[in-house]
Structures are given as structure tokens and as C-alpha cells.
Amino acid sequence: MKKLFKSTILALLVLTLVACSSGDKGTDKPANDKLGENSLYLITDVGTIDDRSFNQGSWEGLKQYADEIGVKPVYLQPKEESDQEYLAQISTAVEAGAKVVVTPGFMFEKAVHEAQTLYPEVKFILVDGEPRANQDAEAEYQENTVGILYQEEQAGFLAGYAAVKEGFTKLGYMGGYAVPAVVRFGYGYVDGANYAAKEMDKQISVRYTYLNSFNPDPQWEAQASAWYVDGIEVIFSAAGGAGNSVMASAAKADNKWVIGVDVDQKAESEKVLTSSMKNLKGSVYEAVKSVGEGKFVGGKTTRLSIDQDMVQISDDLSRFKNFTKADYDAIVKKLKDDVDGVKKNIPGVESAEKITDLEFSNTTVELR
């Protein structure tokens, strides 16, 4: 009996040691084992992670946090632009172990709307969009999803302000579609230009249009060229790939400039004066970090602004001759402090149906 008892005790000790040994293997993983290998995913919008736009900015934010916790992030590239393909790639990520899925751009709204219910255990970070059943539907959230939106009107304001402070008096705005983000960029651009003109006691003009396209096309290059011939000095192109056509036009003209959008596009063309930007990297990093730290709050839209340094123009001002870092810092401080209501009074989508319904003291707006 004693031998049997000792044998039983010895067996139990061995089992205990084996169990402890198995548990110790986890110490090589990140401190937060909830986000281990194959847990952090990004689905691109068909493009690549070095597109100098939404994919790249979002990927850099995801990778920054992944590097901090010692894991490798993963990205999947859809084969086509369709809700079905986006959802299929999300499903692939989840089946591979994804616990966080970042989707950059409003084109993921419908796919995420469905995925958040299919995969309640996965956290979804929808950049520049809100989950909805279709483009006309109201946003509908589950607790595992956050939508990140930006106050583009503030970024647009900074671009318009800088352009006029640089000395330009004939400005242009080419938006892609009249969707909320593009409208906010445009309204803010005109308001910022007007604010600078008022400070300088000068009159300016802005030619304004929507191309109804986000794709490059020779007709947009031709249209931009016609604007430049008419005397327009700088065009803010908030039109995705169509902006490349505007850049091509500026490259062929003397002393004509383009303002880029969303990310710093100065590498795209020597004629990009500056870019009206969203801090995609910073906002995605903070969102993913909140998951890792157990502080994620889903079920809502997070709207980011200049107050969190999440909208800006490029900090590289080397292509300006007159607008300085001191000028930029001063207007940013004014906006953050809302001096004389400058931030509060920037018009948004709800302010007017079209730009010509707004009143600007020192600016004439021509709607095309």
C-alpha cells in the first residue's frame, strides 16, 4: 500500500511539473497574451500597404503597436473592390486567429456592418467610416466595433489658410464626390482661406467643383490645366487618385501648385505645396493600443480633431516661401483655443447644401 501511495504521489508530481512547464512556455509571448501572433490584421482596400495613402497610414499605426508588443501584424489584399470580397478577406483573417481587424476607408462600411455580428469576439477598427447596411442607412454598431472619423473641415481650414498666407489669391478646389468627408475638406478650405484673407485685408477667389470620381483620368488633367490657364494658382484636390491627374497638370505648368489630401503627398510630385492630412498612423495606433490595454470602447463613432493632433497639414513647409512654422503654430493654437470662435465657426456638412449658400467676407466663390 505504501509503495502504491508513493507511486501515486510521484505520478501526480510529474503531471503537475508537466502542466507548469507547459504554462511557462507562454512567458516568451507578449505580456498581453490576448494579442499574440496572427492576432493583428489589416485588410487593404485592394491597394498595397505602401500606397502613400489610407492603407499605408493605417498599416504603419498597426505595425507600430505590433512592434511594441513583439508580434508580427498581417495584412490581406482583396482581389477586387466588392463588399463580398472584403467580407471574405475579413473571414479569412478571423479563421487565421485575428482578434483585431483594421479596415481603412468608407468602402468597408457594409462589410464591417455584417462582420461585427458574425464575429462578436473580434474587435473591428473602421477607419474613416461607420458600419451601415448600405450607403443611405444610419450607422449601426455592435460593441466590438469603433468607427474613426476626422474633422476634415479643420484640416481643410489649415490648407486654405496656409495657401493665402503664402500669397495666393486665386484658389481652386476639386473634390471627388460630394460625400461628407470631401464636403468638410472643401468648406474648411474656403473658410481658412477667407480667414487669412481677412487677416491680410485682401480679396480672394475660389473656384469649386466635385469631379464625381476618385480615379485618375486625362479629363481631370485637362480640367486642371484649363483652370491653371484661367489664372488659378493652387488647387486643393481632395479626390483620391484623381489628384494624380491634377498633379500631372501642375507639373507641366509654371508656378502652379497642388495641395494633397489625407496623407503627406509631397513625394508624389514636386508641385505638391503641402497636404491636408488625417493622422491615420496615430489614430490607428491609439485604437489598437486600447484593445491591447483592455481599454477598448466600441459601439460608437470616435471623431478626431486638431485637439488631439489628429488633423493637420504636412509639417514639412520647405516648399513655402512666405508661410512659416511660426505662422502655422500660431493658427493651430488659435484653433485649439477657439479664439473668437474660429474653430466652432468652421462650416460643416450640415451648414449648407452647397458652398455658395455660405457667406464669406473676403472671398468670392465660383461653383462649377
C-alpha positions in Angstrom: 0.0 0.0 0.0 2.8 2.4 0.9 4.5 1.7 -2.4 1.3 2.3 -4.3 0.7 5.5 -2.3 4.2 6.7 -3.1 3.8 5.8 -6.8 0.5 7.8 -6.9 2.1 10.8 -5.3 5.1 10.7 -7.7 2.8 10.5 -10.7 0.8 13.5 -9.5 4.0 15.5 -9.1 5.1 14.6 -12.6 1.8 15.7 -14.0 2.0 18.9 -12.0 5.5 19.7 -13.3 4.4 19.0 -16.9 1.5 21.3 -16.5 3.7 24.0 -15.0 6.2 23.5 -17.8 3.5 23.9 -20.4 2.3 27.1 -18.8 5.9 28.6 -18.6 6.1 28.5 -22.4 3.7 31.4 -22.5 6.3 33.7 -20.8 8.0 34.1 -24.2 4.9 35.8 -25.5 4.0 39.4 -25.1 2.8 40.5 -21.7 -0.7 40.8 -23.1 -1.2 37.3 -24.5 -4.6 38.3 -25.9 -2.8 39.9 -28.8 -0.2 37.3 -29.8 0.9 36.1 -33.2 -1.7 36.2 -36.0 -4.0 38.4 -33.9 -3.5 41.8 -35.6 -4.8 42.1 -39.2 -5.4 44.9 -41.7 -7.5 44.4 -44.9 -6.4 46.8 -47.6 -8.8 48.4 -50.0 -7.4 46.4 -52.9 -4.3 48.7 -52.8 -0.9 48.0 -51.2 0.5 48.9 -47.8 2.9 51.3 -49.4 0.3 53.3 -51.3 1.2 56.6 -49.5 -2.5 56.8 -48.6 -5.0 55.1 -46.3 -3.6 51.6 -46.5 -0.1 52.8 -45.6 -1.1 55.1 -42.9 -3.3 52.5 -41.2 -0.7 49.8 -41.6 2.0 52.0 -40.0 -0.2 52.5 -37.0 -1.0 48.8 -36.6 2.7 47.9 -37.1 3.8 50.4 -34.5 1.8 48.8 -31.8 2.6 45.3 -33.0 6.3 46.1 -32.8 5.8 47.4 -29.2 4.3 44.1 -28.1 6.6 41.9 -30.1 4.3 40.4 -32.7 4.0 40.5 -36.5 1.0 42.2 -37.9 -0.6 40.6 -41.0 -2.3 42.3 -44.0 -4.6 40.8 -46.6 -5.2 42.3 -50.0 -8.6 41.8 -51.6 -8.7 40.7 -55.2 -11.4 43.2 -56.2 -13.4 46.1 -54.8 -16.6 44.5 -53.6 -18.5 44.0 -50.3 -18.4 40.2 -50.8 -14.6 40.2 -51.3 -14.0 42.5 -48.3 -16.1 40.2 -46.1 -14.4 37.2 -47.5 -11.0 38.6 -46.5 -12.2 39.5 -43.1 -13.4 35.9 -42.6 -10.0 34.6 -43.7 -8.4 36.8 -41.1 -10.7 35.7 -38.4 -10.2 32.0 -39.3 -6.5 32.5 -39.0 -6.8 33.9 -35.5 -7.4 37.6 -35.9 -8.6 39.4 -32.7 -8.3 42.9 -34.2 -9.1 43.8 -37.8 -8.4 47.2 -39.2 -10.3 48.3 -42.3 -9.1 51.6 -43.9 -11.8 53.5 -45.7 -15.5 54.0 -46.0 -15.8 51.3 -48.7 -15.6 48.8 -45.8 -18.8 50.1 -44.1 -21.1 47.4 -45.4 -18.7 44.5 -44.9 -17.9 45.6 -41.3 -21.6 46.1 -40.6 -22.1 42.4 -41.3 -18.8 41.1 -39.9 -19.3 42.7 -36.5 -22.3 40.5 -35.9 -20.8 37.4 -37.4 -17.6 37.7 -35.3 -18.6 39.3 -32.0 -15.3 38.2 -30.4 -13.2 40.2 -32.9 -12.6 44.0 -32.5 -13.1 46.0 -35.7 -11.5 49.3 -36.2 -13.2 51.0 -39.2 -11.1 54.0 -40.4 -12.9 56.9 -41.9 -16.2 55.2 -41.9 -19.2 53.9 -39.9 -20.8 50.4 -40.2 -24.0 50.6 -42.1 -26.2 48.2 -44.2 -25.9 50.5 -47.2 -24.7 54.0 -48.0 -28.1 55.6 -47.3 -28.6 53.7 -44.0 -27.9 55.0 -40.5 -24.8 53.7 -38.8 -25.4 50.6 -36.7 -22.8 49.5 -34.1 -22.1 46.4 -32.2 -19.9 46.7 -29.0 -16.9 45.2 -30.8 -16.7 47.9 -33.4 -15.4 51.5 -33.4 -15.6 53.9 -36.3 -12.9 56.6 -36.6 -13.9 59.8 -38.3 -12.0 63.0 -38.6 -12.9 66.7 -38.6 -11.7 67.3 -42.1 -13.0 70.8 -42.1 -10.2 71.7 -39.7 -7.5 70.1 -41.9 -9.1 71.9 -44.9 -9.1 75.2 -43.0 -5.3 74.9 -42.3 -4.6 74.2 -46.0 -6.7 77.2 -47.2 -5.1 79.5 -44.5 -1.6 78.5 -45.5 -2.2 79.0 -49.2 -3.5 82.6 -48.8 -0.7 83.4 -46.2 1.7 82.2 -48.9 0.4 84.9 -51.2 -2.1 83.1 -53.4 -5.3 84.9 -54.2 -6.8 82.6 -56.9 -7.5 79.2 -55.4 -9.2 76.1 -56.7 -10.9 73.1 -55.0 -11.5 69.8 -56.8 -13.4 67.3 -54.6 -14.0 63.7 -55.6 -17.7 63.1 -54.7 -19.9 65.3 -52.6 -19.6 62.8 -49.7 -19.4 64.2 -46.1 -15.6 64.0 -45.7 -14.9 65.7 -49.1 -17.5 68.4 -48.4 -15.9 69.1 -45.0 -12.5 69.4 -46.6 -13.9 71.9 -49.1 -15.9 74.0 -46.8 -13.0 74.2 -44.3 -10.6 75.1 -47.2 -12.6 78.1 -48.3 -13.2 79.2 -44.7 -9.5 79.0 -43.8 -8.6 80.9 -47.0 -11.2 83.6 -46.1 -9.9 83.8 -42.6 -6.3 84.5 -43.8 -7.6 87.0 -46.4 -9.5 88.8 -43.7 -6.4 89.0 -41.5 -4.4 90.4 -44.5 -7.2 92.7 -45.6 -7.3 91.3 -49.2 -10.0 89.9 -51.5 -9.5 86.4 -52.9 -11.5 83.9 -55.1 -12.0 80.2 -55.0 -13.2 78.0 -58.0 -15.0 75.0 -56.6 -16.2 71.7 -58.1 -16.8 68.0 -57.5 -15.5 65.6 -60.1 -17.8 62.7 -59.3 -14.7 60.4 -59.4 -11.8 59.3 -57.2 -9.9 57.8 -60.2 -7.2 59.4 -62.4 -8.4 60.3 -65.8 -7.0 62.5 -68.6 -10.1 64.7 -68.4 -9.2 65.8 -64.9 -5.8 66.7 -66.0 -7.3 68.7 -68.9 -9.7 70.4 -66.5 -7.0 71.3 -64.1 -4.9 72.7 -67.0 -7.8 74.9 -68.0 -8.1 76.2 -64.5 -4.4 77.0 -64.4 -4.7 78.8 -67.7 -7.6 80.8 -66.3 -5.3 82.0 -63.5 -5.9 79.6 -60.7 -2.6 79.3 -58.8 -3.1 76.4 -56.5 -5.7 73.6 -56.5 -6.6 71.5 -53.4 -7.5 68.1 -54.8 -9.5 66.0 -52.3 -10.3 63.4 -54.9 -8.2 60.3 -54.2 -6.5 59.0 -57.4 -7.9 61.9 -59.4 -5.5 64.1 -57.6 -2.7 62.4 -59.5 -4.2 63.9 -62.7 -4.2 67.3 -61.1 -0.5 66.8 -60.2 0.3 65.9 -63.7 -1.2 69.1 -64.9 0.6 71.2 -62.4 3.9 69.5 -63.4 3.5 70.9 -66.9 2.8 74.5 -65.8 5.0 77.2 -64.4 4.3 78.4 -60.8 1.2 76.2 -60.4 0.7 74.1 -57.3 -1.4 71.3 -55.8 -2.5 70.6 -52.2 -2.6 66.9 -51.4 -5.0 65.1 -49.2 -5.3 62.6 -46.4 -1.5 61.8 -46.1 1.7 63.7 -47.0 1.8 63.5 -50.8 4.9 65.6 -51.4 6.7 62.6 -52.7 4.1 62.2 -55.4 5.1 65.5 -57.1 7.4 68.4 -56.7 4.4 70.6 -57.3 2.6 69.4 -54.1 2.8 72.5 -51.9 1.5 70.8 -48.8 -1.1 68.2 -47.9 -4.3 68.5 -45.8 -3.9 65.4 -43.6 -5.5 63.0 -41.2 -3.2 61.4 -38.7 -4.0 57.8 -39.8 -1.0 56.3 -38.2 -1.6 57.9 -34.8 -5.3 57.2 -34.7 -5.0 53.5 -35.7 -2.1 53.1 -33.2 -4.2 54.5 -30.4 -7.2 52.4 -31.3 -5.3 49.1 -31.4 -3.4 50.0 -28.3 -6.7 50.5 -26.5 -7.5 46.8 -27.3 -4.2 45.6 -26.0 -4.5 47.5 -22.8 -8.1 46.4 -22.2 -9.5 49.9 -22.7 -11.3 49.5 -26.0 -14.7 51.2 -26.1 -16.7 50.1 -29.0 -20.3 50.6 -30.2 -19.7 54.2 -31.3 -18.0 56.7 -33.6 -14.9 58.4 -32.4 -14.5 61.8 -34.2 -10.9 63.1 -34.0 -9.8 66.7 -34.4 -7.0 69.1 -34.1 -7.4 69.0 -30.3 -5.7 65.5 -30.4 -3.4 66.5 -33.2 -5.2 64.1 -35.5 -5.7 66.6 -38.3 -3.0 68.9 -39.7 -1.1 69.9 -42.8 2.3 68.5 -43.5 5.0 69.5 -41.1 7.4 69.9 -44.0 7.0 73.5 -45.0 10.0 73.6 -47.3 8.0 74.4 -50.4 6.6 77.6 -48.9 8.4 80.8 -49.4 6.3 83.1 -47.1 4.3 80.8 -44.8 6.4 79.9 -41.8 6.4 77.4 -39.0 5.6 80.3 -36.6 2.6 81.1 -38.8 1.5 77.5 -38.6 2.0 77.2 -34.9 0.0 80.4 -34.3 -3.0 79.3 -36.3 -3.0 75.9 -34.7 -3.0 77.5 -31.3 -5.9 79.7 -32.3 -7.9 76.8 -33.4 -7.2 74.7 -30.3 -8.1 77.7 -28.1 -11.0 78.5 -30.4 -10.1 82.2 -30.3 -13.1 84.3 -31.3 -14.9 81.1 -32.2 -12.6 80.4 -35.2 -12.9 76.6 -34.7 -16.5 76.5 -33.8 -17.5 78.6 -36.8 -15.8 76.5 -39.5 -18.8 75.3 -41.6 -19.5 71.6 -41.8 -21.8 69.4 -43.9 -24.8 70.5 -42.1 -24.1 74.2 -42.6 -25.2 74.4 -46.2 -26.3 72.2 -49.1 -23.7 73.8 -51.3 -20.7 76.1 -50.9 -22.4 79.1 -52.5 -25.0 79.1 -49.7 -22.4 80.2 -47.3 -21.2 83.8 -46.8 -17.5 84.7 -46.8 -16.5 88.3 -46.1 -13.3 88.4 -48.3 -13.9 85.5 -50.7 -15.8 85.1 -54.0 -16.7 81.5 -54.6 -17.4 80.2 -58.1 -19.2 76.9 -58.2 -18.5 74.8 -61.3 
